[in-house]
């Protein structure tokens, strides 16, 4: 019997998948526990439509991520900071500050997507990776220079 899983079922499949299972297993276990619905008529057509709309959404998100990746790669952020003796910074440049600076340039990035192992604590030029989509991590150039 063909069923569409509505929840993850161990050793069978994940939610949203179309599976062929034994009729008794479907009728006595999956369907009563609302883990699956029979893949017939309207449910099957709705499942096909859902798959198509998810693919369309995924394609659109990837296109938007490619545009953002190109903008991030071509961006150079200049961060002016107070500097003490010996070129030591007062404070540091964190992922939140980099995220805010990108936001002022019209590139909205969550600070958790910025791959910064530890805050920038010295003057210089750094390449910082930003996760925008699976397999897409462009690098923004961050220049840390003295203020004033």
DRENGUMI-368598 format. One record per residue (C-alpha): residue number from 0; residue in three letters; y, z, x. Coordinates in steps of 0.2 Angstrom, whole numbers, m for minus. Layout:
# DRENGUMI-368598
NUM_Ala_Y_Z_X
...
***
This chain:
# DRENGUMI-368598
0_Unk_0_0_0
1_Unk_17_m5_7
2_Unk_30_10_6
3_Unk_48_12_13
4_Unk_49_28_22
5_Unk_64_39_16
6_Unk_61_53_29
7_Unk_53_53_47
8_Unk_34_55_45
9_Unk_25_61_61
10_Unk_13_47_67
11_Unk_18_35_54
12_Unk_36_30_57
13_Unk_55_34_55
14_Unk_66_34_40
15_Unk_70_17_34
16_Unk_55_8_40
17_Unk_43_m2_30
18_Unk_25_3_33
19_Unk_7_m1_26
20_Unk_m2_15_22
21_Unk_m18_20_13
22_Unk_m15_20_m6
23_Unk_m21_38_m8
24_Unk_m10_44_6
25_Unk_5_36_m2
26_Unk_1_42_m20
27_Unk_m4_60_m15
28_Unk_6_64_0
29_Unk_21_53_4
30_Unk_28_49_m13
31_Unk_27_67_m21
32_Unk_35_74_m6
33_Unk_49_61_m7
34_Unk_45_55_10
35_Unk_43_37_4
36_Unk_45_25_m11
37_Unk_34_11_m15
38_Unk_40_m6_m8
39_Unk_40_m15_m24
40_Unk_54_m24_m34
41_Unk_71_m16_m33
42_Unk_67_m4_m19
43_Unk_61_m18_m8
44_Unk_76_m29_m11
45_Unk_87_m14_m8
46_Unk_78_m10_8
47_Unk_81_m28_14
48_Unk_100_m27_9
49_Unk_101_m11_18
50_Unk_94_m18_34
51_Unk_106_m33_33
52_Unk_121_m22_31
53_Unk_116_m11_45
54_Unk_114_m26_57
55_Unk_131_m32_51
56_Unk_139_m15_55
57_Unk_130_m14_72
58_Unk_137_m31_77
59_Unk_154_m27_71
60_Unk_154_m10_81
61_Unk_148_m19_97
62_Unk_162_m32_95
63_Unk_175_m18_94
64_Unk_167_m9_108
65_Unk_168_m25_119
66_Unk_187_m26_115
67_Unk_190_m8_120
68_Unk_179_m10_136
69_Unk_190_m24_141
70_Unk_206_m14_138
71_Unk_199_1_147
72_Unk_194_m9_162
73_Unk_212_m17_164
74_Unk_221_0_161
75_Unk_228_10_175
76_Unk_234_28_171
77_Unk_247_36_182
78_Unk_247_55_180
79_Unk_262_64_188
80_Unk_258_82_192
81_Unk_266_96_201
82_Unk_260_98_219
83_Unk_261_113_230
84_Unk_260_114_249
85_Unk_247_104_257
86_Unk_245_92_243
87_Unk_237_105_232
88_Unk_239_102_213
89_Unk_245_115_201
90_Unk_231_114_188
91_Unk_220_98_187
92_Unk_217_82_177
93_Unk_204_85_164
94_Unk_194_73_152
95_Unk_206_78_138
96_Unk_221_73_147
97_Unk_214_56_152
98_Unk_209_54_133
99_Unk_227_59_128
100_Unk_234_46_140
101_Unk_223_32_134
102_Unk_227_37_116
103_Unk_246_34_120
104_Unk_241_17_126
105_Unk_232_13_109
106_Unk_215_16_115
107_Unk_206_30_105
108_Unk_192_38_115
109_Unk_184_55_112
110_Unk_186_66_127
111_Unk_167_69_127
112_Unk_164_51_131
113_Unk_174_52_147
114_Unk_162_54_161
115_Unk_171_67_173
116_Unk_159_79_182
117_Unk_173_90_186
118_Unk_192_89_184
119_Unk_203_79_197
120_Unk_211_92_208
121_Unk_218_81_222
122_Unk_230_67_224
123_Unk_223_49_225
124_Unk_216_35_215
125_Unk_200_38_205
126_Unk_188_27_194
127_Unk_183_36_179
128_Unk_169_29_168
129_Unk_171_30_149
130_Unk_156_27_137
131_Unk_161_16_123
132_Unk_144_10_117
133_Unk_126_10_122
134_Unk_125_2_139
135_Unk_144_m1_140
136_Unk_154_10_152
137_Unk_170_3_158
138_Unk_180_12_171
139_Unk_198_17_169
140_Unk_208_19_185
141_Unk_217_35_186
142_Unk_231_37_199
143_Unk_236_55_203
144_Unk_253_57_211
145_Unk_266_70_213
146_Unk_279_72_199
147_Unk_297_70_203
***
